[in-house]
Amino acid sequence: MTESNDKTPLKNRTFAYYRSIFNKYDKDKDGYISVQELFELIESREYDNDIPTHVVEKIHEMHDVDRDRRLDFEEFVNMINNPNLGHVFGHFITRYINWIVPKRTDPTRTVTDGEYEDEYSCIPPPVGMIIISLMEIVMFCVDEASKFDSTRSASGPTAYWFIYDPDNRKEVWRYITYMFVHVGVLHLTVNLLVQILLGIPLEMVHRWWRVLIVYFAGILAGSLFTSIVDPTVRLAGASGGVYALMTAHVATIIMNWNEMSFPLGQLLVFLIVAASDIGTAIYNRYVLDIEEHIGYAAHFAGAVVGLLVGINVLRNLSVNRTEKIIWHISIVLYVLLMGICIVWNLVYPSYFHKQTLKGRIFTPLNTTHVN
């Protein structure tokens, strides 16, 4: 009896593993493995020499008991356990059954390590961040071609109408549109490169519209938080959104931990980069008293919101109880923090300085923080 009980957990985990592989290669989610889906399963082993298509079709036909040209789950399990096909599935089974499956502590999991990476796709095309980047380039070129003051950056028509300016807080579009204003080619180039490198991989898994929700949430949080922490400065640049994308990667690692390859390493990389940049800006500003005109508040707010919104908006390939709790906590925190910032801006006007400068476009550059 003891021996039987000892084998039961492994048997359950093995069944869960078979089910995860079946679901993974059942691309159209119809509950059956077609010849083409079987071919993709076998090809996933990355053979040096491809198995001919007619051989795959023969293997499929051998195990298609009801002759409907599809393998149901039972037929699929019988196929990969066929001793005559050890040379085809042997390494595949040995690799996971003997390594991954015995280590799993939750037999209800129906996914395997690395499934997140399998979700990368260019259909639909990851064009969200590319379109945003092109718009930012166009706006920058317009400003450079028609500066109102040739001695100052960010003084063209885009800056005039779109930059976040505390003297014109009632023009609420500025809380978002400041992302289109950049102070110099370097500022623009850095933002473009980072947001494309961070955004496109996210779009390939989570789709462009989810990524843009995270991006714009970071932009809005950046201006709202800056208006409270630095109420006398103007704000330009898209780094609030960029930092939201960075911590969105952290969010998707947290929510897809068991489905990712090397999640801890990926998590450490993003945390170290984000913390180092924000920490350096804060240290220079308040400890060394170096005025670098870096909008650290927008960076910080974008990073926090990117994490919270990313947890709520981005895809979670397999939800467990802990992740549900994290999801609820994150949405409550997001609503609470954004609510505080919005209410502060609406009902506390005496906190903000009165307009004392004539005109918006000739304000000295040292009152503009880039982010």
N, C-alpha and C positions, 0 to 999 in steps of 0.2 A: 504493500500500500504506500509506503514511504517513497519507493522508487517511482510509482505512478504519479504521486503528487509532485515530486521533484521535476518530472518531465512536463507536467501540465503548463507551467509558465512559459517554458521554452516553446512548447507546441503552440500556445496562443500567440507568442511573439512571431513565430515562423509564419503562422497563418496571416497575421497582420502585415508581415513583410510581403508575402505573396500578393495580398490585396493591394498594398501600396504600389507594387510594380505593375499590377494589372491596371489600376486606375491611372498610373502615370502614362502608360503607353496606349490607353484607350483615349486617343486624342479627341474624338468627337463625343465622348461621354455617353455612348449609347449602350454601354454594358457589354460590349463585345470587342474582340481583337480581330481586326481585318488582316488580310495578307500584307497590306502596306504598313500597318501598325506593327505587325510582327517583324517585318523587315527592319523598321527603325529600331526596334528593341535589340535585334541581333547586331545591327550596325553600331549600337551604342557601346559595344565592347571595343570599338576602334581596332579591328583586325588589320594586320598588315596587308592581307589579301582579302578583298571583299568576297563574301559568299554570293554565288550567282543567284539571281532572282528566282530561277526555276527551282533551285534547291529550297529556298524559303517557302515557295508555294507548295512544294511537296511535303515539307514538314507541317505546314498548316493543314493540308488535306488529310494527313495521317491522323490528326487529332480532332478533326472536325467530325465528331461522331454523328451529328444530326444532318450533316451535309448542307448546312445553310451558308457555307463559306464565311462563317464567323465563329470565333472561339468564345464560349461563355467562360465564366470564372473557373468552373470545375474542369473544363477541357484545357484551359490554360495551365492550371496547376499540374494536371496529368502530363502535359507536354514538357514542362521544364523539369519534371521529375523522371522523365523517360531515360532509363540507363543507357539506351542506344544513342542518346543525344548529349552525352557527357562532354564531348569535344566542342559542342556548340554552347551549352549553358553551364558547363562544369565550373569554369572560372568565375562566371557571373554569380552562380549560387555560392560558391566557396567564399568569394570576396565579401559578400554581404551577410550570409547566414552565419558564418564562423567568426565574423568580425563585428559588424554593426548590430545584428539582431540580438546576440546575447547580452550586449551592453545596454539595451534599451530598458528603462525602468517603467515606462508607461506602455502597456500592451495595446492601449486604445489608439496610439498614434498610427496613422496610416500613410506616412510619408517617409522618405529617406533623406539622409544627408546629401546635400547638393541639388535637391529638387528646385530650390530657389534659382540657382544658376540656369537650370533647364528652362525657366520661364522667360528668359531673354528672347525678345522677338522684335522684328522691325515691322510687324503688321499689328495694328496700324503704325504708320511711320512716326518716329519720335521727333516731331517737328515743333513742339511747343516752345522749347527754349531757343530754338533756332529763329523762330519768328520774333520772339521778344528781343533777341539779340540784334536782329536786323532793324527792328524799330528803334532801338537805342542808338545804333550806328547812324541811322538817318537823322534822328533828332540832334545828335552831336554835330553832324556835318552841317545841318541847317544853322546851328548856333555859330559854328566856326566861320561860316560863309557870310554871316550877317550880324557880327557883333555890334552891340550898341556902343561899347567902349573897348577899343582895341588893346587897352592896357590891362584889362582884367579878364579872367576866365569866367565862364558861366554867366555871360552877360548878353546872350542872344535872345531871340523870341521864345525859344523853348524854356530857357531859364526864367524869363520874365513871367511866363504864365504857369510854369509847372513846378518850379523849385519849392520845397517846403520853407515857408517864410513865417516866423511867429507873428510878424506884423500883419499878416493877412490870413490868420487862422480860420476865418469864417469861409474862406474859399476852400471848401472841404476836399475838393479833388486833389489838392496839393499833398494830402496825406498819402496818396498813392503815386501821383505823377512825378514826384521828385526822383523816382527811379530812372527817368529818361534824361536827367541832367547829370553831366559828368564834367569834372574839372580837369581837363587835360587828357592827352592821348593815353598816358600811362594808366590813369584812373579807369578810363573806359576799357582799355585792353585787359587789365587784370580782372575786372568784373566779368567781361565777356568770356575769357578763357575758363575761369573757374566755374561759372554757371553752366557753360556747355559741358565741361568735363564731369560735373556733378549731376546735371539735370538729365542728360541723354540716357545714361545707364538706368536712372530711376524710371524714365518714361518707357524704356524697353520692357520693363516688368509691370509697372503700375499704370501705364497709359498716361498720355500727355495731360489730360484734363485734371487728373489727381495731382500731378506734380505742379501744375499752375496754381491750383488752390493753395498748396503749401507755400509756393513762392510768393503769391500776393498776400497771404496771411503774414508772412515775414516782413514784407514791405510795409504793410499797415502797422504792424506792431512796432517796427523800427521808428516810424515818425511819431506815433503816439507816446512811446516811452521817452524818446528824445525830448518831446515837448514838455515832459515833466521833469526829467533829470537836467536838461540843458535848455531851459525855456527862452534863452536869449539868442540862440544860434539858428542859422539857416541850415538846411540839410540837403545834400545832393548825393546821388549814387544809388546803386542797387544792391549793396552788400547786405542789407537786411534780408532780402530774398535769397542771396547767395548763402548766407549762414543758415537760413531756414532749410535750404537744400542739403547743406552739410549735415545738420542734425536729423534731417529726414532719413538719411542713410542710417544714422544711429537708431532711429525709431524702427525702421524696417528690419534691422539686425535683431533688435530686442524681440519684435513680434514674430520673427521667422527664425529664431535661434536654432531650432532643431532641423530646419530645412536647409540651412546654409553650410557651406564648406568653410571651415576655419572662422567661425563668427567672432571669437574672442580677439583674434588678431585684427580683423577688420574694425571691430569696435574700438580697440585701443588707438588705432591710427586716426580715426575721425575725432575721438575725444582729445587726443594730444594736440592735434592741429588746431582745433577750435579753441581749446583752453589756453594754448600758448599765445595765440594772436590776441584774444580778448584780454588775457591777463597782462600781456606786455603793454597794450594800450592804456589800461587802467593804471598800471604801475608808473608809466611815464607821465601820465596826466596828474596823478595825485601824490605820488611819492617823490619823483624827480622833478616835478613841476615843469615838465616839458610840454609846450603847447604844439601838438602836431596836427591839429585840426582833423583828427580821426574820430568819426562818429561811433565811439565804442558802445554807446547806449543802444544805437540801432543794431550793431553787431550782436550784442548780448540779447536784446529782445527778439531779434530774428532767430537766433539759435534756440531760445527757449520755446518760442511758438512753433518753430519747425519740428521740434521734438514732439510737442503736444498734438499738433495738428497731424503730423505724420503718423502717429500712432492711431489716430481716428480715421484718417482718409485713405492711407496707403493699404495695399492688399496684405492680408494675413492668410497664408496658404493653408494653415490648419490651426483652428482656434481651440485653446484649452482653457480651463477655468482661471488659471493665473492671468492669462492674457486678457480675459474678459474683465477681470478686476482692474488691470492696468488701463484698459480702454476707458472704463468708467471714471477712474481717477483723473486721467488726462483730460477728458472732456470737461469735467467739473473745474479743474484748475484753469483750463483755457478760458472758459466762460467767465470765471471769477476775475482773472487778471485783466482780460480785455475789457470787462465791464468797469473795473476800477479806472482804467486809463481813459475810457470814453466818458465816463461820468465826470472825472477830474477835468477834462478838457471842456466839457459843456457847462458845468455849474460852478466853476471856480475861476472866473475870468480875472479876478484881482491877483491871482498868482502869477499871471503873465505880464510882462512889461508892456507899457504903453508905446505906441508908435511914435518915435521921436525923429526918425530920419525921413527925409523927403525922397520919395521914389524908392522903388524896390530893386532896380537893376544896378544902382551905383553904390549899394551898401558895401563897405570894405570887405575884402575877401576873408580877412581873419575872423569874420563872424559866420563864415560858411564852413560847416564840417562835412567832410567827404566820408562816405562809408562804402 
